[in-house]
Every structure is written in C-alpha cells, then in structure tokens.
Amino acid sequence: MIAATLVTCMFALVGALSTPAVVAQDDEPERLVCTFEADVAWEPTPHWVATIGGDISGSMIIMENPATLPGKTEHFDESWTITTTDGVVIKGWDLGVYGLLKFRFVANGEVTEVSSPAWEFLVGYQMHFQGTTTPLVIGGEVHATGMITLMAP
C-alpha cells in the first residue's frame, strides 16, 4: 500500500516537472504554439496567405524576399504579419531553408512589432516555423501546413 502511494506520488511529481512551463512570472506565456494552413499567391510578388489557430487565431501573410538556390535547397528570408481575430497585428521576420526534394521547410526568426499594449510582451520573442508543402509548381497551386512556435527570449 505504501509502495503504491509512493509510486503514485512519483508519477505525479514527474508529470508536474516534465510539463512545459506555460506561464512566466508576469503571467506572460513562455511559449505560444499555432498550427497553420497556407496557400501561395504569385501576384503581385510571391507570398503566402495563411490561416492560423491554436494559442493565436487569425490570418497571416508571409512575404518572401528573393531567395538563393544552392543545390537542392532554397535559402529564404521572409517578413510576416499576423492579424488576430481581435484585430491585433503582430509582425516579424524569419530566415529558413526549404528542401526541394521532400518539400519541407524550417525557419527561425523574431517578433519585431505588435499593435496592442496587451500583446507588447511578444516583441523580442523567438519564432520557429516548420512544415511541409505540396510539390512546388512555379505559378501553380502550392499548399503548406505546419507549426509556428513563439518563445520568450
């Protein structure tokens, strides 16, 4: 009976310690995680139009700057704007790599601007972006899915 109680307490303690911290001292989240679905728009310049959900819900526009294509990868840099369902605007940038064989991408960046004092804590948060696309067809339909994680500096 005592052993069963100790094992139960150990599992409870390990579970509590292994659960990621969600709230910082000042009630600001340490991490925000969102899923996204995006489609490429080719005109007037290539960009992505996305819907995001999770800790932040709304829409996202990702503007691509000219990329380099060394071999079977694309090295890109982007600026992005999230507009929440409440109208808050969150802006940032990222640098990443897109694999032209497996259609996977990964990028890291930072939040640089927020339109609401209530969300001002996000400025300086690190951004991690990853996902996959359908096969790349220049001028054609391309769809992407993935995850966005914003993390306290």
C-alpha positions in Angstrom: 0.0 0.0 0.0 2.8 2.4 0.9 4.7 1.4 -2.2 1.6 2.1 -4.4 1.2 5.5 -2.8 4.9 6.4 -3.3 4.7 5.3 -7.0 1.6 7.4 -7.5 3.3 10.4 -5.9 6.4 9.9 -8.0 4.4 9.8 -11.2 2.5 12.9 -10.1 5.8 14.7 -9.4 7.5 13.6 -12.6 4.4 14.6 -14.6 4.4 18.1 -13.0 8.1 18.6 -13.6 8.1 17.4 -17.2 5.1 19.5 -18.2 6.4 22.5 -20.1 6.1 25.9 -18.4 3.3 27.8 -20.0 3.2 31.0 -17.9 6.1 33.2 -16.9 6.3 35.3 -13.7 4.3 38.2 -15.0 1.5 35.9 -16.5 3.1 36.2 -19.9 3.2 32.9 -21.8 6.7 31.4 -22.2 5.5 29.7 -25.4 2.7 30.1 -27.9 2.0 27.3 -30.4 -0.1 27.6 -33.5 -0.9 25.4 -36.5 -1.3 26.9 -39.9 -2.6 26.2 -43.4 -1.3 28.4 -46.2 -1.5 28.8 -50.0 0.9 30.6 -52.2 -0.2 33.7 -54.1 2.0 34.5 -57.1 0.9 38.1 -57.8 2.0 40.8 -57.5 5.0 39.1 -55.9 5.1 35.6 -54.4 3.7 35.5 -50.9 1.8 33.1 -48.7 -1.8 33.6 -47.3 -2.4 31.6 -44.2 -4.9 30.8 -41.5 -3.5 30.1 -38.0 -5.1 28.5 -35.0 -4.1 27.5 -31.5 -2.7 29.9 -29.0 -3.2 32.7 -31.6 -6.0 32.6 -34.1 -6.3 34.7 -37.2 -4.7 35.2 -40.5 -1.1 35.5 -41.6 0.6 37.0 -44.7 4.2 35.9 -45.4 6.2 38.0 -47.8 9.2 36.3 -49.4 12.3 38.2 -50.3 14.5 36.9 -53.2 15.9 33.5 -52.2 19.0 31.7 -53.2 19.0 28.1 -54.6 22.3 26.3 -53.7 21.7 22.8 -54.9 18.6 21.1 -53.8 17.6 23.6 -51.2 16.1 27.1 -51.2 17.5 29.5 -48.6 14.9 32.2 -47.9 14.2 35.2 -45.8 10.7 36.4 -45.1 8.7 39.1 -43.3 5.4 38.1 -41.9 2.3 39.7 -40.4 -0.3 38.0 -38.2 -3.7 39.6 -37.7 -5.5 38.1 -34.8 -9.3 37.5 -34.9 -9.4 40.5 -32.5 -7.5 42.7 -34.9 -4.1 42.8 -33.2 -1.2 43.0 -35.7 2.0 41.0 -34.9 4.9 41.5 -37.2 8.3 39.7 -37.6 10.8 38.1 -39.8 12.4 34.7 -40.4 15.3 33.0 -42.2 15.0 29.4 -43.3 15.7 26.5 -45.6 13.2 24.7 -47.9 14.1 21.2 -49.2 13.2 20.9 -52.9 13.1 17.1 -52.8 11.0 16.4 -49.7 9.1 19.8 -49.7 9.9 20.5 -46.0 10.9 23.8 -44.6 12.2 25.1 -41.3 12.9 28.7 -40.3 13.8 30.8 -37.2 13.1 34.5 -36.6 11.7 37.1 -34.2 8.7 39.1 -33.4 9.5 42.8 -34.0 6.3 44.7 -33.6 2.9 44.4 -32.0 -0.1 46.8 -32.4 -1.6 46.3 -28.9 -0.1 47.1 -25.5 -1.7 43.9 -24.2 0.5 41.9 -26.6 3.6 44.1 -26.3 5.4 41.3 -24.3 5.7 39.4 -27.6 8.3 41.8 -29.1 11.6 40.0 -29.0 10.0 36.5 -28.8 11.9 34.0 -30.9 9.9 32.4 -33.7 10.3 28.8 -35.0 8.4 27.8 -38.2 8.3 24.4 -39.7 6.1 22.4 -42.1 5.7 20.8 -45.5 4.2 21.8 -48.8 2.7 20.1 -51.7 5.2 19.8 -54.7 6.4 23.2 -55.8 4.9 24.3 -59.1 6.0 27.8 -60.1 2.9 29.7 -61.0 0.6 26.8 -59.8 -1.1 25.8 -56.6 1.1 25.1 -53.6 -0.3 24.4 -50.2 1.6 24.4 -46.9 0.8 23.1 -43.4 2.8 23.2 -40.2 3.5 24.7 -36.8 4.6 28.1 -35.5 6.1 28.4 -32.1 6.8 31.8 -30.4 9.1 31.5 -27.4 10.2 34.0 -24.8 13.8 35.2 -25.2 
